[in-house]
Amino acid sequence: MDNEFLRTEEAIVTALKTVYDPEIPVNVYDLGLIYDVEVDEEKNVRIRMTLTAPHCPAADYIMEDIRMKVEGVEEVRSVALELVFEPEWNKAMMSEEAQLELGLL
Protein backbone atom coordinates (compact mmCIF):
# COMPACT_ATOMS: atom_id res chain seq x y z
CA MET A 1 0.00 0.00 0.00
CA ASP A 2 2.81 2.45 0.83
CA ASN A 3 4.42 1.92 -2.59
CA GLU A 4 1.08 2.64 -4.24
CA PHE A 5 0.76 5.94 -2.36
CA LEU A 6 4.35 6.86 -3.19
CA ARG A 7 3.69 6.20 -6.89
CA THR A 8 0.56 8.34 -6.76
CA GLU A 9 2.37 11.18 -4.98
CA GLU A 10 5.25 11.00 -7.47
CA ALA A 11 2.77 11.11 -10.38
CA ILE A 12 1.09 14.16 -8.82
CA VAL A 13 4.43 15.97 -8.43
CA THR A 14 5.27 15.10 -12.04
CA ALA A 15 1.92 16.58 -13.12
CA LEU A 16 2.50 19.72 -11.02
CA LYS A 17 5.87 20.21 -12.72
CA THR A 18 4.02 20.65 -16.04
CA VAL A 19 2.08 23.68 -14.77
CA TYR A 20 3.71 27.04 -15.41
CA ASP A 21 2.93 30.57 -14.35
CA PRO A 22 2.54 32.23 -17.77
CA GLU A 23 4.67 35.15 -16.60
CA ILE A 24 7.55 33.08 -15.19
CA PRO A 25 9.36 30.31 -17.12
CA VAL A 26 9.43 27.96 -14.10
CA ASN A 27 6.86 25.38 -13.03
CA VAL A 28 4.68 26.00 -9.97
CA TYR A 29 6.25 23.17 -7.98
CA ASP A 30 9.82 24.44 -8.36
CA LEU A 31 8.63 28.01 -7.79
CA GLY A 32 7.57 26.86 -4.32
CA LEU A 33 3.90 27.67 -4.85
CA ILE A 34 2.79 24.21 -3.70
CA TYR A 35 2.83 24.11 0.09
CA ASP A 36 1.27 20.71 0.71
CA VAL A 37 -0.15 17.74 -1.19
CA GLU A 38 -2.28 15.25 0.74
CA VAL A 39 -3.66 12.03 -0.70
CA ASP A 40 -6.25 10.12 1.32
CA GLU A 41 -6.96 6.38 1.15
CA GLU A 42 -9.60 6.90 -1.57
CA LYS A 43 -7.05 8.85 -3.67
CA ASN A 44 -8.74 12.20 -3.14
CA VAL A 45 -6.08 14.92 -3.35
CA ARG A 46 -5.94 18.14 -1.35
CA ILE A 47 -3.39 20.74 -2.41
CA ARG A 48 -2.50 23.82 -0.34
CA MET A 49 -0.88 26.39 -2.56
CA THR A 50 -0.13 30.06 -2.94
CA LEU A 51 0.70 32.53 -5.68
CA THR A 52 3.66 34.83 -6.13
CA ALA A 53 1.32 37.77 -5.45
CA PRO A 54 -2.20 37.93 -3.97
CA HIS A 55 -3.60 39.71 -7.03
CA CYS A 56 -1.90 37.51 -9.62
CA PRO A 57 -3.77 38.04 -12.91
CA ALA A 58 -3.14 34.42 -13.92
CA ALA A 59 -4.53 32.91 -10.69
CA ASP A 60 -7.61 31.31 -12.25
CA TYR A 61 -5.59 29.94 -15.17
CA ILE A 62 -2.90 28.46 -12.90
CA MET A 63 -5.38 26.89 -10.49
CA GLU A 64 -7.48 25.36 -13.27
CA ASP A 65 -4.36 24.00 -14.97
CA ILE A 66 -3.28 22.41 -11.67
CA ARG A 67 -6.73 20.89 -11.17
CA MET A 68 -6.90 19.46 -14.70
CA LYS A 69 -3.39 18.03 -14.69
CA VAL A 70 -3.67 16.43 -11.25
CA GLU A 71 -7.13 15.04 -12.09
CA GLY A 72 -5.44 13.51 -15.14
CA VAL A 73 -3.26 11.33 -12.92
CA GLU A 74 -4.74 7.86 -13.36
CA GLU A 75 -5.22 6.98 -9.69
CA VAL A 76 -6.67 10.35 -8.59
CA ARG A 77 -10.41 10.49 -7.84
CA SER A 78 -10.80 14.19 -7.01
CA VAL A 79 -8.76 17.34 -6.44
CA ALA A 80 -9.45 20.12 -3.92
CA LEU A 81 -7.31 23.24 -4.08
CA GLU A 82 -6.88 25.57 -1.14
CA LEU A 83 -5.35 28.93 -1.96
CA VAL A 84 -3.52 30.41 1.03
CA PHE A 85 -1.27 33.41 1.55
CA GLU A 86 0.28 32.39 4.85
CA PRO A 87 3.13 31.94 4.86
CA GLU A 88 3.65 34.60 2.25
CA TRP A 89 5.59 33.33 -0.78
CA ASN A 90 9.13 34.59 -1.24
CA LYS A 91 12.02 33.77 -3.56
CA ALA A 92 13.71 31.59 -0.96
CA MET A 93 10.89 29.05 -1.46
CA MET A 94 12.05 28.31 -4.99
CA SER A 95 14.10 25.22 -5.74
CA GLU A 96 17.75 25.72 -6.54
CA GLU A 97 16.97 24.78 -10.16
CA ALA A 98 14.33 27.52 -10.36
CA GLN A 99 16.70 30.08 -8.90
CA LEU A 100 19.34 29.10 -11.46
CA GLU A 101 16.78 29.30 -14.30
CA LEU A 102 15.82 32.82 -13.25
CA GLY A 103 19.43 33.94 -12.74
CA LEU A 104 19.11 34.38 -8.99
CA LEU A 105 22.11 32.19 -8.14
Biopython code that builds the backbone (N, CA, C, O; Angstrom):
import numpy as np
from Bio.PDB.StructureBuilder import StructureBuilder

atoms = [
    (1, "MET", "N", (0.825, -1.202, 0.000)),
    (1, "MET", "CA", (0.000, 0.000, 0.000)),
    (1, "MET", "C", (0.861, 1.255, 0.000)),
    (1, "MET", "O", (0.545, 2.218, -0.699)),
    (2, "ASP", "N", (1.957, 1.261, 0.780)),
    (2, "ASP", "CA", (2.813, 2.446, 0.828)),
    (2, "ASP", "C", (3.416, 2.746, -0.537)),
    (2, "ASP", "O", (3.494, 3.908, -0.937)),
    (3, "ASN", "N", (3.846, 1.706, -1.262)),
    (3, "ASN", "CA", (4.415, 1.918, -2.586)),
    (3, "ASN", "C", (3.387, 2.518, -3.527)),
    (3, "ASN", "O", (3.724, 3.355, -4.364)),
    (4, "GLU", "N", (2.142, 2.098, -3.399)),
    (4, "GLU", "CA", (1.078, 2.637, -4.241)),
    (4, "GLU", "C", (0.883, 4.129, -3.977)),
    (4, "GLU", "O", (0.726, 4.910, -4.915)),
    (5, "PHE", "N", (0.894, 4.526, -2.702)),
    (5, "PHE", "CA", (0.755, 5.942, -2.360)),
    (5, "PHE", "C", (1.959, 6.742, -2.840)),
    (5, "PHE", "O", (1.807, 7.865, -3.321)),
    (6, "LEU", "N", (3.150, 6.173, -2.713)),
    (6, "LEU", "CA", (4.351, 6.864, -3.194)),
    (6, "LEU", "C", (4.290, 7.068, -4.700)),
    (6, "LEU", "O", (4.658, 8.132, -5.196)),
    (7, "ARG", "N", (3.826, 6.053, -5.435)),
    (7, "ARG", "CA", (3.695, 6.195, -6.891)),
    (7, "ARG", "C", (2.688, 7.285, -7.230)),
    (7, "ARG", "O", (2.916, 8.083, -8.140)),
    (8, "THR", "N", (1.574, 7.321, -6.502)),
    (8, "THR", "CA", (0.560, 8.344, -6.757)),
    (8, "THR", "C", (1.119, 9.729, -6.461)),
    (8, "THR", "O", (0.941, 10.652, -7.257)),
    (9, "GLU", "N", (1.791, 9.883, -5.330)),
    (9, "GLU", "CA", (2.375, 11.176, -4.978)),
    (9, "GLU", "C", (3.426, 11.602, -6.004)),
    (9, "GLU", "O", (3.484, 12.774, -6.375)),
    (10, "GLU", "N", (4.245, 10.675, -6.459)),
    (10, "GLU", "CA", (5.248, 11.004, -7.475)),
    (10, "GLU", "C", (4.581, 11.425, -8.777)),
    (10, "GLU", "O", (5.045, 12.357, -9.435)),
    (11, "ALA", "N", (3.499, 10.752, -9.157)),
    (11, "ALA", "CA", (2.774, 11.109, -10.379)),
    (11, "ALA", "C", (2.149, 12.497, -10.245)),
    (11, "ALA", "O", (2.101, 13.254, -11.214)),
    (12, "ILE", "N", (1.674, 12.828, -9.056)),
    (12, "ILE", "CA", (1.091, 14.157, -8.821)),
    (12, "ILE", "C", (2.175, 15.227, -8.945)),
    (12, "ILE", "O", (1.959, 16.250, -9.595)),
    (13, "VAL", "N", (3.329, 15.005, -8.335)),
    (13, "VAL", "CA", (4.426, 15.967, -8.432)),
    (13, "VAL", "C", (4.857, 16.118, -9.892)),
    (13, "VAL", "O", (5.126, 17.230, -10.347)),
    (14, "THR", "N", (4.923, 15.025, -10.615)),
    (14, "THR", "CA", (5.270, 15.098, -12.042)),
    (14, "THR", "C", (4.255, 15.955, -12.791)),
    (14, "THR", "O", (4.630, 16.769, -13.635)),
    (15, "ALA", "N", (2.966, 15.775, -12.484)),
    (15, "ALA", "CA", (1.916, 16.582, -13.116)),
    (15, "ALA", "C", (2.061, 18.055, -12.743)),
    (15, "ALA", "O", (1.921, 18.931, -13.597)),
    (16, "LEU", "N", (2.342, 18.330, -11.468)),
    (16, "LEU", "CA", (2.501, 19.716, -11.024)),
    (16, "LEU", "C", (3.670, 20.399, -11.725)),
    (16, "LEU", "O", (3.639, 21.607, -11.964)),
    (17, "LYS", "N", (4.688, 19.631, -12.049)),
    (17, "LYS", "CA", (5.865, 20.209, -12.715)),
    (17, "LYS", "C", (5.599, 20.541, -14.177)),
    (17, "LYS", "O", (6.483, 21.053, -14.864)),
    (18, "THR", "N", (4.386, 20.254, -14.666)),
    (18, "THR", "CA", (4.024, 20.645, -16.037)),
    (18, "THR", "C", (3.175, 21.905, -16.049)),
    (18, "THR", "O", (2.772, 22.367, -17.116)),
    (19, "VAL", "N", (2.898, 22.468, -14.875)),
    (19, "VAL", "CA", (2.080, 23.679, -14.770)),
    (19, "VAL", "C", (3.010, 24.872, -14.576)),
    (19, "VAL", "O", (3.841, 24.891, -13.669)),
    (20, "TYR", "N", (2.851, 25.863, -15.446)),
    (20, "TYR", "CA", (3.711, 27.042, -15.408)),
    (20, "TYR", "C", (2.895, 28.303, -15.185)),
    (20, "TYR", "O", (1.779, 28.440, -15.688)),
    (21, "ASP", "N", (3.470, 29.218, -14.425)),
    (21, "ASP", "CA", (2.931, 30.569, -14.347)),
    (21, "ASP", "C", (3.257, 31.188, -15.696)),
    (21, "ASP", "O", (4.424, 31.202, -16.087)),
    (22, "PRO", "N", (2.258, 31.707, -16.432)),
    (22, "PRO", "CA", (2.535, 32.227, -17.770)),
    (22, "PRO", "C", (3.520, 33.402, -17.790)),
    (22, "PRO", "O", (4.062, 33.733, -18.845)),
    (23, "GLU", "N", (3.751, 34.022, -16.656)),
    (23, "GLU", "CA", (4.669, 35.155, -16.602)),
    (23, "GLU", "C", (6.079, 34.770, -16.173)),
    (23, "GLU", "O", (6.998, 35.585, -16.254)),
    (24, "ILE", "N", (6.256, 33.522, -15.714)),
    (24, "ILE", "CA", (7.548, 33.084, -15.189)),
    (24, "ILE", "C", (7.872, 31.728, -15.822)),
    (24, "ILE", "O", (7.041, 30.822, -15.763)),
    (25, "PRO", "N", (9.046, 31.561, -16.420)),
    (25, "PRO", "CA", (9.360, 30.308, -17.117)),
    (25, "PRO", "C", (9.805, 29.168, -16.193)),
    (25, "PRO", "O", (10.755, 28.448, -16.501)),
    (26, "VAL", "N", (9.114, 29.011, -15.061)),
    (26, "VAL", "CA", (9.434, 27.958, -14.096)),
    (26, "VAL", "C", (8.114, 27.352, -13.644)),
    (26, "VAL", "O", (7.121, 28.061, -13.484)),
    (27, "ASN", "N", (8.105, 26.034, -13.438)),
    (27, "ASN", "CA", (6.861, 25.379, -13.025)),
    (27, "ASN", "C", (6.483, 25.738, -11.585)),
    (27, "ASN", "O", (7.330, 26.145, -10.789)),
    (28, "VAL", "N", (5.193, 25.578, -11.269)),
    (28, "VAL", "CA", (4.675, 26.004, -9.970)),
    (28, "VAL", "C", (5.279, 25.221, -8.809)),
    (28, "VAL", "O", (5.391, 25.744, -7.701)),
    (29, "TYR", "N", (5.665, 23.980, -9.053)),
    (29, "TYR", "CA", (6.251, 23.167, -7.984)),
    (29, "TYR", "C", (7.635, 23.713, -7.624)),
    (29, "TYR", "O", (7.933, 23.937, -6.450)),
    (30, "ASP", "N", (8.474, 23.923, -8.635)),
    (30, "ASP", "CA", (9.819, 24.442, -8.365)),
    (30, "ASP", "C", (9.812, 25.901, -7.935)),
    (30, "ASP", "O", (10.753, 26.363, -7.290)),
    (31, "LEU", "N", (8.756, 26.631, -8.288)),
    (31, "LEU", "CA", (8.626, 28.005, -7.793)),
    (31, "LEU", "C", (8.335, 28.038, -6.294)),
    (31, "LEU", "O", (8.504, 29.073, -5.649)),
    (32, "GLY", "N", (7.903, 26.917, -5.746)),
    (32, "GLY", "CA", (7.573, 26.863, -4.320)),
    (32, "GLY", "C", (6.151, 27.286, -4.032)),
    (32, "GLY", "O", (5.829, 27.641, -2.899)),
    (33, "LEU", "N", (5.288, 27.255, -5.045)),
    (33, "LEU", "CA", (3.896, 27.667, -4.847)),
    (33, "LEU", "C", (3.041, 26.560, -4.235)),
    (33, "LEU", "O", (1.947, 26.828, -3.739)),
    (34, "ILE", "N", (3.524, 25.331, -4.264)),
    (34, "ILE", "CA", (2.786, 24.207, -3.696)),
    (34, "ILE", "C", (3.287, 23.986, -2.277)),
    (34, "ILE", "O", (4.431, 23.582, -2.073)),
    (35, "TYR", "N", (2.437, 24.248, -1.308)),
    (35, "TYR", "CA", (2.833, 24.109, 0.093)),
    (35, "TYR", "C", (2.628, 22.696, 0.619)),
    (35, "TYR", "O", (3.413, 22.218, 1.437)),
    (36, "ASP", "N", (1.569, 22.020, 0.151)),
    (36, "ASP", "CA", (1.267, 20.707, 0.708)),
    (36, "ASP", "C", (0.404, 19.934, -0.269)),
    (36, "ASP", "O", (-0.498, 20.492, -0.895)),
    (37, "VAL", "N", (0.685, 18.649, -0.395)),
    (37, "VAL", "CA", (-0.148, 17.739, -1.187)),
    (37, "VAL", "C", (-0.506, 16.574, -0.277)),
    (37, "VAL", "O", (0.373, 15.880, 0.234)),
    (38, "GLU", "N", (-1.804, 16.364, -0.077)),
    (38, "GLU", "CA", (-2.280, 15.251, 0.739)),
    (38, "GLU", "C", (-3.116, 14.327, -0.131)),
    (38, "GLU", "O", (-3.950, 14.779, -0.915)),
    (39, "VAL", "N", (-2.884, 13.028, 0.016)),
    (39, "VAL", "CA", (-3.662, 12.031, -0.704)),
    (39, "VAL", "C", (-4.274, 11.110, 0.338)),
    (39, "VAL", "O", (-3.557, 10.501, 1.132)),
    (40, "ASP", "N", (-5.615, 11.006, 0.335)),
    (40, "ASP", "CA", (-6.247, 10.117, 1.316)),
    (40, "ASP", "C", (-6.349, 8.701, 0.751)),
    (40, "ASP", "O", (-5.933, 8.445, -0.379)),
    (41, "GLU", "N", (-6.902, 7.788, 1.541)),
    (41, "GLU", "CA", (-6.964, 6.381, 1.149)),
    (41, "GLU", "C", (-7.808, 6.142, -0.094)),
    (41, "GLU", "O", (-7.602, 5.154, -0.799)),
    (42, "GLU", "N", (-8.753, 7.032, -0.371)),
    (42, "GLU", "CA", (-9.597, 6.896, -1.566)),
    (42, "GLU", "C", (-8.992, 7.608, -2.774)),
    (42, "GLU", "O", (-9.616, 7.679, -3.832)),
    (43, "LYS", "N", (-7.771, 8.137, -2.613)),
    (43, "LYS", "CA", (-7.050, 8.851, -3.674)),
    (43, "LYS", "C", (-7.678, 10.202, -4.011)),
    (43, "LYS", "O", (-7.591, 10.671, -5.146)),
    (44, "ASN", "N", (-8.306, 10.818, -3.019)),
    (44, "ASN", "CA", (-8.736, 12.202, -3.144)),
    (44, "ASN", "C", (-7.528, 13.057, -2.766)),
    (44, "ASN", "O", (-6.837, 12.768, -1.789)),
    (45, "VAL", "N", (-7.280, 14.098, -3.537)),
    (45, "VAL", "CA", (-6.083, 14.917, -3.352)),
    (45, "VAL", "C", (-6.482, 16.299, -2.860)),
    (45, "VAL", "O", (-7.417, 16.913, -3.372)),
    (46, "ARG", "N", (-5.759, 16.773, -1.863)),
    (46, "ARG", "CA", (-5.938, 18.137, -1.348)),
    (46, "ARG", "C", (-4.600, 18.841, -1.497)),
    (46, "ARG", "O", (-3.577, 18.360, -1.010)),
    (47, "ILE", "N", (-4.613, 19.979, -2.171)),
    (47, "ILE", "CA", (-3.387, 20.739, -2.409)),
    (47, "ILE", "C", (-3.537, 22.120, -1.788)),
    (47, "ILE", "O", (-4.465, 22.862, -2.106)),
    (48, "ARG", "N", (-2.601, 22.453, -0.890)),
    (48, "ARG", "CA", (-2.498, 23.819, -0.344)),
    (48, "ARG", "C", (-1.445, 24.522, -1.172)),
    (48, "ARG", "O", (-0.332, 24.023, -1.339)),
    (49, "MET", "N", (-1.800, 25.673, -1.686)),
    (49, "MET", "CA", (-0.884, 26.394, -2.561)),
    (49, "MET", "C", (-1.019, 27.885, -2.371)),
    (49, "MET", "O", (-1.934, 28.365, -1.701)),
    (50, "THR", "N", (-0.090, 28.612, -2.973)),
    (50, "THR", "CA", (-0.130, 30.058, -2.939)),
    (50, "THR", "C", (0.191, 30.582, -4.326)),
    (50, "THR", "O", (0.331, 29.811, -5.275)),
    (51, "LEU", "N", (0.304, 31.864, -4.434)),
    (51, "LEU", "CA", (0.702, 32.529, -5.676)),
    (51, "LEU", "C", (1.845, 33.479, -5.356)),
    (51, "LEU", "O", (2.083, 33.801, -4.192)),
    (52, "THR", "N", (2.547, 33.923, -6.380)),
    (52, "THR", "CA", (3.663, 34.833, -6.133)),
    (52, "THR", "C", (3.177, 36.181, -5.626)),
    (52, "THR", "O", (3.925, 36.909, -4.973)),
    (53, "ALA", "N", (1.916, 36.519, -5.925)),
    (53, "ALA", "CA", (1.323, 37.772, -5.446)),
    (53, "ALA", "C", (-0.180, 37.545, -5.251)),
    (53, "ALA", "O", (-0.796, 36.819, -6.031)),
    (54, "PRO", "N", (-0.771, 38.149, -4.232)),
    (54, "PRO", "CA", (-2.200, 37.931, -3.965)),
    (54, "PRO", "C", (-3.120, 38.303, -5.129)),
    (54, "PRO", "O", (-4.180, 37.699, -5.290)),
    (55, "HIS", "N", (-2.738, 39.266, -5.923)),
    (55, "HIS", "CA", (-3.598, 39.712, -7.028)),
    (55, "HIS", "C", (-3.051, 39.255, -8.371)),
    (55, "HIS", "O", (-3.152, 39.975, -9.365)),
    (56, "CYS", "N", (-2.476, 38.069, -8.403)),
    (56, "CYS", "CA", (-1.897, 37.513, -9.622)),
    (56, "CYS", "C", (-2.975, 37.429, -10.709)),
    (56, "CYS", "O", (-4.005, 36.787, -10.502)),
    (57, "PRO", "N", (-2.754, 38.064, -11.858)),
    (57, "PRO", "CA", (-3.767, 38.043, -12.909)),
    (57, "PRO", "C", (-3.975, 36.663, -13.524)),
    (57, "PRO", "O", (-4.998, 36.426, -14.167)),
    (58, "ALA", "N", (-3.033, 35.758, -13.342)),
    (58, "ALA", "CA", (-3.144, 34.421, -13.916)),
    (58, "ALA", "C", (-3.644, 33.387, -12.906)),
    (58, "ALA", "O", (-3.582, 32.188, -13.178)),
    (59, "ALA", "N", (-4.134, 33.824, -11.754)),
    (59, "ALA", "CA", (-4.534, 32.907, -10.685)),
    (59, "ALA", "C", (-5.526, 31.854, -11.158)),
    (59, "ALA", "O", (-5.311, 30.663, -10.930)),
    (60, "ASP", "N", (-6.601, 32.266, -11.807)),
    (60, "ASP", "CA", (-7.610, 31.306, -12.250)),
    (60, "ASP", "C", (-7.026, 30.305, -13.242)),
    (60, "ASP", "O", (-7.302, 29.108, -13.163)),
    (61, "TYR", "N", (-6.223, 30.800, -14.170)),
    (61, "TYR", "CA", (-5.594, 29.936, -15.169)),
    (61, "TYR", "C", (-4.691, 28.904, -14.490)),
    (61, "TYR", "O", (-4.771, 27.714, -14.795)),
    (62, "ILE", "N", (-3.844, 29.352, -13.582)),
    (62, "ILE", "CA", (-2.900, 28.458, -12.902)),
    (62, "ILE", "C", (-3.652, 27.408, -12.090)),
    (62, "ILE", "O", (-3.324, 26.223, -12.151)),
    (63, "MET", "N", (-4.646, 27.831, -11.339)),
    (63, "MET", "CA", (-5.378, 26.887, -10.493)),
    (63, "MET", "C", (-6.151, 25.866, -11.330)),
    (63, "MET", "O", (-6.190, 24.687, -10.976)),
    (64, "GLU", "N", (-6.757, 26.294, -12.417)),
    (64, "GLU", "CA", (-7.484, 25.359, -13.272)),
    (64, "GLU", "C", (-6.522, 24.395, -13.953)),
    (64, "GLU", "O", (-6.837, 23.215, -14.106)),
    (65, "ASP", "N", (-5.366, 24.877, -14.360)),
    (65, "ASP", "CA", (-4.364, 24.002, -14.969)),
    (65, "ASP", "C", (-3.893, 22.953, -13.963)),
    (65, "ASP", "O", (-3.739, 21.784, -14.318)),
    (66, "ILE", "N", (-3.664, 23.356, -12.716)),
    (66, "ILE", "CA", (-3.282, 22.405, -11.666)),
    (66, "ILE", "C", (-4.377, 21.363, -11.495)),
    (66, "ILE", "O", (-4.098, 20.164, -11.472)),
    (67, "ARG", "N", (-5.617, 21.812, -11.375)),
    (67, "ARG", "CA", (-6.731, 20.890, -11.168)),
    (67, "ARG", "C", (-6.811, 19.871, -12.319)),
    (67, "ARG", "O", (-6.916, 18.668, -12.079)),
    (68, "MET", "N", (-6.763, 20.349, -13.545)),
    (68, "MET", "CA", (-6.895, 19.464, -14.701)),
    (68, "MET", "C", (-5.742, 18.465, -14.793)),
    (68, "MET", "O", (-5.962, 17.289, -15.082)),
    (69, "LYS", "N", (-4.535, 18.922, -14.551)),
    (69, "LYS", "CA", (-3.388, 18.025, -14.687)),
    (69, "LYS", "C", (-3.332, 16.999, -13.564)),
    (69, "LYS", "O", (-2.973, 15.846, -13.804)),
    (70, "VAL", "N", (-3.678, 17.392, -12.351)),
    (70, "VAL", "CA", (-3.668, 16.430, -11.248)),
    (70, "VAL", "C", (-4.847, 15.459, -11.393)),
    (70, "VAL", "O", (-4.703, 14.272, -11.099)),
    (71, "GLU", "N", (-6.000, 15.942, -11.836)),
    (71, "GLU", "CA", (-7.129, 15.036, -12.089)),
    (71, "GLU", "C", (-6.789, 14.044, -13.195)),
    (71, "GLU", "O", (-7.374, 12.962, -13.255)),
    (72, "GLY", "N", (-5.854, 14.396, -14.067)),
    (72, "GLY", "CA", (-5.438, 13.510, -15.143)),
    (72, "GLY", "C", (-4.535, 12.375, -14.693)),
    (72, "GLY", "O", (-4.268, 11.455, -15.466)),
    (73, "VAL", "N", (-4.061, 12.428, -13.457)),
    (73, "VAL", "CA", (-3.259, 11.331, -12.924)),
    (73, "VAL", "C", (-4.207, 10.146, -12.725)),
    (73, "VAL", "O", (-5.245, 10.275, -12.077)),
    (74, "GLU", "N", (-3.847, 9.012, -13.281)),
    (74, "GLU", "CA", (-4.743, 7.858, -13.361)),
    (74, "GLU", "C", (-5.407, 7.472, -12.041)),
    (74, "GLU", "O", (-6.603, 7.181, -12.027)),
    (75, "GLU", "N", (-4.682, 7.461, -10.961)),
    (75, "GLU", "CA", (-5.223, 6.982, -9.693)),
    (75, "GLU", "C", (-6.083, 8.008, -8.959)),
    (75, "GLU", "O", (-6.813, 7.642, -8.038)),
    (76, "VAL", "N", (-6.016, 9.265, -9.338)),
    (76, "VAL", "CA", (-6.670, 10.346, -8.591)),
    (76, "VAL", "C", (-8.174, 10.362, -8.842)),
    (76, "VAL", "O", (-8.626, 10.320, -9.986)),
    (77, "ARG", "N", (-8.950, 10.424, -7.739)),
    (77, "ARG", "CA", (-10.415, 10.495, -7.836)),
    (77, "ARG", "C", (-10.911, 11.929, -7.899)),
    (77, "ARG", "O", (-11.782, 12.253, -8.706)),
    (78, "SER", "N", (-10.351, 12.799, -7.039)),
    (78, "SER", "CA", (-10.797, 14.191, -7.011)),
    (78, "SER", "C", (-9.659, 15.077, -6.534)),
    (78, "SER", "O", (-8.697, 14.609, -5.924)),
    (79, "VAL", "N", (-9.788, 16.372, -6.825)),
    (79, "VAL", "CA", (-8.759, 17.344, -6.435)),
    (79, "VAL", "C", (-9.442, 18.540, -5.786)),
    (79, "VAL", "O", (-10.372, 19.115, -6.351)),
    (80, "ALA", "N", (-8.977, 18.909, -4.602)),
    (80, "ALA", "CA", (-9.449, 20.116, -3.916)),
    (80, "ALA", "C", (-8.248, 21.035, -3.742)),
    (80, "ALA", "O", (-7.223, 20.637, -3.189)),
    (81, "LEU", "N", (-8.383, 22.254, -4.216)),
    (81, "LEU", "CA", (-7.311, 23.238, -4.083)),
    (81, "LEU", "C", (-7.664, 24.244, -3.003)),
    (81, "LEU", "O", (-8.791, 24.734, -2.939)),
    (82, "GLU", "N", (-6.705, 24.543, -2.167)),
    (82, "GLU", "CA", (-6.878, 25.567, -1.137)),
    (82, "GLU", "C", (-5.813, 26.640, -1.380)),
    (82, "GLU", "O", (-4.617, 26.380, -1.253)),
    (83, "LEU", "N", (-6.255, 27.822, -1.725)),
    (83, "LEU", "CA", (-5.346, 28.933, -1.964)),
    (83, "LEU", "C", (-5.128, 29.673, -0.647)),
    (83, "LEU", "O", (-6.078, 30.151, -0.027)),
    (84, "VAL", "N", (-3.866, 29.759, -0.230)),
    (84, "VAL", "CA", (-3.520, 30.414, 1.031)),
    (84, "VAL", "C", (-2.432, 31.448, 0.770)),
    (84, "VAL", "O", (-1.716, 31.371, -0.227)),
    (85, "PHE", "N", (-2.316, 32.406, 1.665)),
    (85, "PHE", "CA", (-1.268, 33.413, 1.547)),
    (85, "PHE", "C", (-0.427, 33.507, 2.811)),
    (85, "PHE", "O", (0.314, 34.470, 3.007)),
    (86, "GLU", "N", (-0.549, 32.507, 3.657)),
    (86, "GLU", "CA", (0.281, 32.391, 4.854)),
    (86, "GLU", "C", (0.894, 31.007, 4.854)),
    (86, "GLU", "O", (0.139, 30.034, 4.832)),
    (87, "PRO", "N", (2.167, 30.851, 4.877)),
    (87, "PRO", "CA", (3.128, 31.941, 4.859)),
    (87, "PRO", "C", (3.169, 32.601, 3.485)),
    (87, "PRO", "O", (2.864, 31.983, 2.465)),
    (88, "GLU", "N", (3.546, 33.848, 3.491)),
    (88, "GLU", "CA", (3.654, 34.599, 2.249)),
    (88, "GLU", "C", (4.808, 34.042, 1.418)),
    (88, "GLU", "O", (5.892, 33.784, 1.940)),
    (89, "TRP", "N", (4.563, 33.861, 0.117)),
    (89, "TRP", "CA", (5.589, 33.334, -0.780)),
    (89, "TRP", "C", (6.745, 34.317, -0.886)),
    (89, "TRP", "O", (6.550, 35.532, -0.898)),
    (90, "ASN", "N", (7.953, 33.767, -0.963)),
    (90, "ASN", "CA", (9.129, 34.590, -1.235)),
    (90, "ASN", "C", (10.115, 33.772, -2.066)),
    (90, "ASN", "O", (9.976, 32.554, -2.173)),
    (91, "LYS", "N", (11.082, 34.418, -2.637)),
    (91, "LYS", "CA", (12.019, 33.774, -3.565)),
    (91, "LYS", "C", (12.806, 32.630, -2.939)),
    (91, "LYS", "O", (13.258, 31.730, -3.646)),
    (92, "ALA", "N", (12.971, 32.658, -1.640)),
    (92, "ALA", "CA", (13.706, 31.593, -0.961)),
    (92, "ALA", "C", (12.961, 30.258, -1.023)),
    (92, "ALA", "O", (13.553, 29.213, -0.755)),
    (93, "MET", "N", (11.683, 30.278, -1.369)),
    (93, "MET", "CA", (10.888, 29.051, -1.456)),
    (93, "MET", "C", (11.114, 28.302, -2.765)),
    (93, "MET", "O", (10.681, 27.160, -2.918)),
    (94, "MET", "N", (11.790, 28.946, -3.700)),
    (94, "MET", "CA", (12.055, 28.308, -4.988)),
    (94, "MET", "C", (13.137, 27.245, -4.854)),
    (94, "MET", "O", (14.028, 27.347, -4.010)),
    (95, "SER", "N", (13.045, 26.226, -5.699)),
    (95, "SER", "CA", (14.102, 25.222, -5.737)),
    (95, "SER", "C", (15.373, 25.872, -6.277)),
    (95, "SER", "O", (15.333, 26.939, -6.891)),
    (96, "GLU", "N", (16.478, 25.218, -6.040)),
    (96, "GLU", "CA", (17.746, 25.723, -6.543)),
    (96, "GLU", "C", (17.723, 25.788, -8.079)),
    (96, "GLU", "O", (18.273, 26.712, -8.678)),
    (97, "GLU", "N", (17.081, 24.796, -8.701)),
    (97, "GLU", "CA", (16.974, 24.776, -10.163)),
    (97, "GLU", "C", (16.203, 26.002, -10.664)),
    (97, "GLU", "O", (16.578, 26.613, -11.664)),
    (98, "ALA", "N", (15.132, 26.352, -9.965)),
    (98, "ALA", "CA", (14.328, 27.523, -10.358)),
    (98, "ALA", "C", (15.143, 28.800, -10.204)),
    (98, "ALA", "O", (15.107, 29.678, -11.067)),
    (99, "GLN", "N", (15.871, 28.898, -9.110)),
    (99, "GLN", "CA", (16.699, 30.081, -8.898)),
    (99, "GLN", "C", (17.766, 30.205, -9.985)),
    (99, "GLN", "O", (18.054, 31.306, -10.455)),
    (100, "LEU", "N", (18.351, 29.074, -10.383)),
    (100, "LEU", "CA", (19.338, 29.099, -11.463)),
    (100, "LEU", "C", (18.675, 29.528, -12.774)),
    (100, "LEU", "O", (19.222, 30.354, -13.503)),
    (101, "GLU", "N", (17.512, 28.976, -13.073)),
    (101, "GLU", "CA", (16.782, 29.300, -14.295)),
    (101, "GLU", "C", (16.480, 30.786, -14.399)),
    (101, "GLU", "O", (16.523, 31.363, -15.486)),
    (102, "LEU", "N", (16.173, 31.402, -13.265)),
    (102, "LEU", "CA", (15.820, 32.824, -13.250)),
    (102, "LEU", "C", (17.025, 33.735, -13.000)),
    (102, "LEU", "O", (16.873, 34.950, -12.876)),
    (103, "GLY", "N", (18.220, 33.143, -12.926)),
    (103, "GLY", "CA", (19.425, 33.936, -12.744)),
    (103, "GLY", "C", (19.592, 34.525, -11.362)),
    (103, "GLY", "O", (20.239, 35.559, -11.196)),
    (104, "LEU", "N", (19.007, 33.867, -10.361)),
    (104, "LEU", "CA", (19.105, 34.379, -8.994)),
    (104, "LEU", "C", (20.258, 33.766, -8.218)),
    (104, "LEU", "O", (20.525, 34.178, -7.089)),
    (105, "LEU", "N", (20.943, 32.798, -8.793)),
    (105, "LEU", "CA", (22.111, 32.186, -8.144)),
    (105, "LEU", "C", (23.356, 32.416, -8.965)),
    (105, "LEU", "O", (24.439, 31.975, -8.581)),
]
sb = StructureBuilder()
sb.init_structure("model")
sb.init_model(0)
sb.init_chain("A")
sb.init_seg("    ")
for serial, (resi, resn, name, xyz) in enumerate(atoms, 1):
    if name == "N":
        sb.init_residue(resn, " ", resi, " ")
    sb.init_atom(name, np.array(xyz, "f"), 0.0, 1.0, " ", f" {name:<3s}", serial, name[0])
structure = sb.get_structure()
